[in-house]
Amino acid sequence: MTRDEEFEGLRPLLFSIAYRLLGSVGEAEDAVQETWLRYAASSAQPVSAKAFLSTVVTRLSIDVLRSARFQREEYVGPWLPEPLLTDPYEDPERSAELADSVSMAALLLLERLTPLERAVFVLREVFGFDFPEIALTVGRSEAACRQVAVRARRHVDAGRPRFEADRGKREKLAAQFFGALREGDVDGLQELLAADVQLFGDSGGKVPTLPRNISGAEKVARVLASVMPRLVPIDVTFEPREVNGQPGAVFRDRDGKVLFIVTLDVLDGQVHAVRSVSNPDKLGHMGPVADAWAVVRAANQARLSPD
């Protein structure tokens, strides 16, 4: 097997590690590309390509994460991970486990950890690396890594999100939710929402979005129900997709450009969180991005125009 083939075979693993560490598709792809450049430039042949490449991508991601923390402190409004469209049938044997670990709720929980804790936790709990491998990867002793893992697991367990494990139930509830959303059905939406449901919007301060996070079934239902009746007349559409391992949808303008995405946290037959990402910097990997301000202007003009 050539070095190119070896790397390409491991690329999905490397991206999965980097994305869970960074919460950014673009930064994860950059880390993977830099890993390849270093691998291609190396004259040595490692005993294990997987171990070598995992070490490089993890260390690169830790470096980026340390600088990203400073950037996120200056972020305008709520910060959410870059949405990742996932395939529920890509790895059926580990689908539920992988979906939970890549969910927005899980990635936000990992934000509480230090870069080292995050790396050790992801390598151990998500990808099943043993401690000798982790120690070599992060440059710490095996004993130190065990202590870090315990500390990280304690932090994560304190707020670990729970999701509906039955994909069929998730998809059925999501279909009902997006059907009610399309119709602007306040009562229909409220029936599907948990009493303490939360609505989050991430625009990065660059496009129109919610003025703040909203809590409570009645308030969230009314806000959501007001969205699509304004957008349908100007030909905004949406397609159901799995987003970060959870049910969601991609919303597009009349030209098919990405406007925003929505993802749902579903448990016990109810929606417990609705997250929307409209920051154009976080949508470019999905295709051409819509001009959200132009869409708002068009929606306002449509409302004012006589039938």
C-alpha positions, 0 to 999 in steps of 0.5 A, spaced: 500 500 500 502 506 498 503 512 503 497 516 499 493 510 499 494 509 507 493 516 508 486 516 504 484 510 508 485 513 515 482 520 513 475 519 515 478 517 522 483 523 522 477 528 520 473 525 526 478 526 531 479 533 529 472 535 528 470 533 535 476 536 538 475 543 534 467 543 533 469 546 526 469 543 519 474 548 516 479 547 521 478 540 522 479 539 514 485 544 515 488 540 520 487 533 516 491 537 510 497 539 514 497 532 517 498 529 510 503 534 508 507 532 514 506 525 513 508 526 505 514 530 507 517 525 512 522 520 510 521 515 516 516 510 515 512 509 522 511 502 525 503 504 525 501 509 520 494 510 524 498 512 531 503 517 527 497 520 523 492 520 529 498 523 534 499 529 528 492 531 527 491 531 535 497 535 536 495 540 531 488 540 533 490 542 540 494 547 538 488 550 534 483 549 540 488 553 544 487 559 540 480 558 538 478 558 545 481 566 545 477 567 539 470 564 542 471 569 548 470 574 543 464 571 539 458 575 538 452 572 541 451 564 542 457 560 539 455 553 536 459 548 533 459 548 525 454 544 523 456 537 520 451 533 515 452 526 517 449 519 514 445 515 519 447 509 515 454 510 514 456 506 520 450 502 522 454 498 528 456 504 531 451 509 529 448 511 535 454 512 539 457 516 534 451 520 533 451 522 540 459 524 540 458 528 534 451 532 537 452 539 538 450 538 545 456 533 546 460 538 542 458 544 547 459 540 553 466 538 551 467 546 551 468 545 558 474 541 558 481 544 557 484 542 550 488 536 553 482 533 557 478 534 551 483 530 547 484 524 552 477 524 552 475 523 545 481 519 544 479 514 549 471 514 550 469 515 543 475 512 539 477 507 544 484 508 544 488 505 549 492 509 554 499 507 552 497 510 545 494 516 548 500 517 552 504 517 546 499 522 542 499 527 547 506 527 550 504 525 557 505 519 561 500 513 561 499 515 569 497 522 567 493 520 562 489 516 566 488 522 571 486 526 566 481 521 563 478 521 570 477 528 571 474 529 564 469 524 564 467 527 571 466 533 568 462 530 562 458 525 566 455 531 570 452 534 564 452 528 559 446 529 554 441 524 553 438 522 546 432 518 543 436 512 541 430 509 536 432 512 530 425 511 527 422 515 533 426 521 532 425 521 525 417 521 526 417 526 531 422 531 526 417 530 521 411 532 525 416 538 528 418 540 521 410 539 518 408 544 524 413 549 522 412 549 515 404 551 517 406 556 522 402 551 527 403 554 534 399 549 537 402 543 533 409 545 535 407 546 542 405 539 543 412 537 541 416 541 545 418 539 552 416 544 557 423 547 558 425 547 551 430 552 549 431 555 542 439 557 540 441 561 534 448 562 532 449 568 527 456 570 529 453 577 529 453 577 521 446 576 519 439 577 522 437 572 528 434 571 534 435 577 539 437 572 545 436 565 547 429 563 548 426 558 553 419 555 554 414 551 550 409 557 549 415 562 547 419 557 543 413 555 539 410 562 537 417 564 535 418 558 531 411 559 528 412 566 526 418 564 521 416 560 515 409 564 514 414 569 512 419 565 508 414 561 504 412 566 500 419 568 497 420 561 496 424 559 502 424 551 502 428 546 507 430 539 506 430 534 512 437 532 514 441 528 519 445 534 522 451 532 527 447 525 528 441 528 530 434 530 526 435 537 523 434 540 516 437 545 511 434 551 509 435 554 502 433 561 499 429 560 492 436 559 488 438 553 492 443 557 497 444 555 504 440 560 509 441 556 515 440 549 518 436 547 524 438 541 529 433 538 534 435 534 541 429 529 541 428 525 548 422 521 550 417 523 545 419 531 545 424 536 542 428 539 548 432 543 544 432 547 537 439 550 535 439 554 529 446 556 525 446 562 520 453 564 521 455 564 513 462 563 516 459 556 518 455 554 512 460 555 506 462 547 506 455 545 505 455 549 498 453 557 496 451 561 502 445 565 501 444 573 502 440 573 509 439 580 509 436 580 502 432 574 504 429 578 510 428 584 505 424 580 500 420 577 506 418 584 508 417 587 501 412 581 500 408 582 507 407 589 505 405 588 498 398 587 496 395 580 494 
